[in-house]
Each structure stands twice: as structure tokens, then as C-alpha cells.
């Protein structure tokens, strides 16, 4: 039961990291591109593919944190868990930052 509670806490942490990343990155005054993008972009893609991509981008940190907490609970040392948690948090933030840089 405690393992499940830690997995849920990891899932919630992933949602918070994702939400905070998008909140901060949406408020940055990004430079405007010199030439606008041309072509269909997302409007020509299937809606199912767009929804799957959106869900992946939004939920992968939560799933990874939930799995990390479920695996690490009482198996890993606190130091090993902290390092893994910090690395995954940093990777999630950098991944979301990369979606703004492209």
C-alpha cells in the first residue's frame, strides 16, 4: 500500500513539473522567427496522432516518476533515489524546454 502511495506521489510530482515547466516557458518572451512557418503543420495531421503526441508530452514525466518511486521504495538508498529523482526532473524540464526551442 505504501509503495502505491509513493507511486501516486511520483505521478503528482510529474504533473507538477510539467505544469510548472509550461507555466514558466509560456511566460518567457521568446524571439519571433524571422520567417513564419509555411505548410500544413498540425492542422493536416490526424487528430488521433495529435492527441497521442500531446498525451505523451504531458504525461511521460508522471509515468516515469511513478515508476521510479514504485521501484525505488525500500530498495534503493536515499542517496541513489535523490540522484535519480533529480536527474529525471532535470530531463523532464529540459525536454519541455526543447519543445519551445524547436
C-alpha positions as CSV (number, residue, x, y, z in Angstrom):
1,X,0.0,0.0,0.0
2,X,2.8,2.4,0.8
3,X,4.5,1.6,-2.5
4,X,1.3,2.6,-4.3
5,X,1.1,5.8,-2.3
6,X,4.7,6.7,-3.3
7,X,3.9,5.9,-6.9
8,X,0.9,8.3,-6.8
9,X,3.1,11.0,-5.2
10,X,5.6,10.5,-8.1
11,X,2.7,10.8,-10.6
12,X,1.6,14.0,-8.9
13,X,5.2,15.3,-8.9
14,X,5.4,14.6,-12.6
15,X,2.2,16.6,-13.3
16,X,3.6,19.5,-11.2
17,X,6.9,19.5,-13.0
18,X,5.1,19.5,-16.4
19,X,2.7,22.2,-15.3
20,X,5.4,24.4,-13.8
21,X,7.6,24.0,-16.9
22,X,4.8,25.0,-19.3
23,X,3.8,27.9,-17.0
24,X,7.3,29.3,-16.9
25,X,8.2,28.7,-20.5
26,X,4.9,30.2,-21.8
27,X,5.8,33.5,-20.0
28,X,9.2,33.9,-21.5
29,X,9.3,36.5,-24.2
30,X,10.7,34.2,-27.0
31,X,12.2,35.9,-30.0
32,X,9.9,35.8,-33.1
33,X,11.1,33.8,-36.1
34,X,12.4,35.9,-39.0
35,X,10.2,33.9,-41.4
36,X,6.9,32.4,-40.5
37,X,6.5,28.6,-40.8
38,X,4.8,27.5,-44.0
39,X,2.8,24.4,-44.8
40,X,0.1,22.5,-43.0
41,X,1.8,21.9,-39.7
42,X,-0.5,20.3,-37.1
43,X,-3.7,21.1,-39.0
44,X,-3.1,18.5,-41.7
45,X,-2.2,15.7,-39.2
46,X,-4.7,13.3,-37.9
47,X,-6.4,14.3,-34.7
48,X,-5.7,10.9,-33.1
49,X,-1.9,11.3,-33.7
50,X,-2.1,14.9,-32.3
51,X,-3.9,13.7,-29.2
52,X,-1.4,10.8,-28.7
53,X,1.5,13.1,-29.1
54,X,0.0,15.6,-26.7
55,X,-0.7,13.0,-24.0
56,X,2.9,11.7,-24.4
57,X,4.4,15.1,-23.9
58,X,2.2,15.9,-20.9
59,X,2.2,12.6,-19.1
60,X,5.6,10.9,-19.6
61,X,7.2,12.6,-16.7
62,X,4.4,11.5,-14.4
63,X,4.6,7.9,-15.5
64,X,8.4,7.9,-15.1
65,X,8.2,9.4,-11.6
66,X,5.5,6.9,-10.6
67,X,7.6,4.0,-11.8
68,X,10.8,5.5,-10.2
69,X,9.1,5.8,-6.8
70,X,7.5,2.4,-7.0
71,X,10.8,0.7,-7.9
72,X,13.0,2.7,-5.5
73,X,10.7,2.3,-2.5
74,X,12.7,0.4,0.2
75,X,15.1,-1.0,-2.5
76,X,17.4,1.9,-3.1
77,X,19.3,4.1,-0.7
78,X,18.0,7.6,-0.1
79,X,21.1,9.0,-1.9
80,X,20.6,6.9,-5.0
81,X,16.9,7.8,-5.1
82,X,17.6,11.5,-4.7
83,X,20.1,11.5,-7.6
84,X,17.7,9.6,-9.9
85,X,14.9,11.9,-8.9
86,X,16.9,15.0,-9.6
87,X,18.2,13.6,-12.9
88,X,14.7,12.7,-14.1
89,X,13.3,16.1,-13.0
90,X,16.1,17.9,-14.9
91,X,15.5,15.7,-18.0
92,X,11.7,16.5,-17.9
93,X,12.4,20.2,-17.7
94,X,14.9,20.1,-20.5
95,X,12.6,18.0,-22.7
96,X,9.8,20.6,-22.2
97,X,12.2,23.4,-22.9
98,X,13.3,21.7,-26.1
99,X,9.7,21.7,-27.3
100,X,9.9,25.5,-27.2
101,X,13.3,25.8,-28.8
102,X,12.3,23.9,-32.0
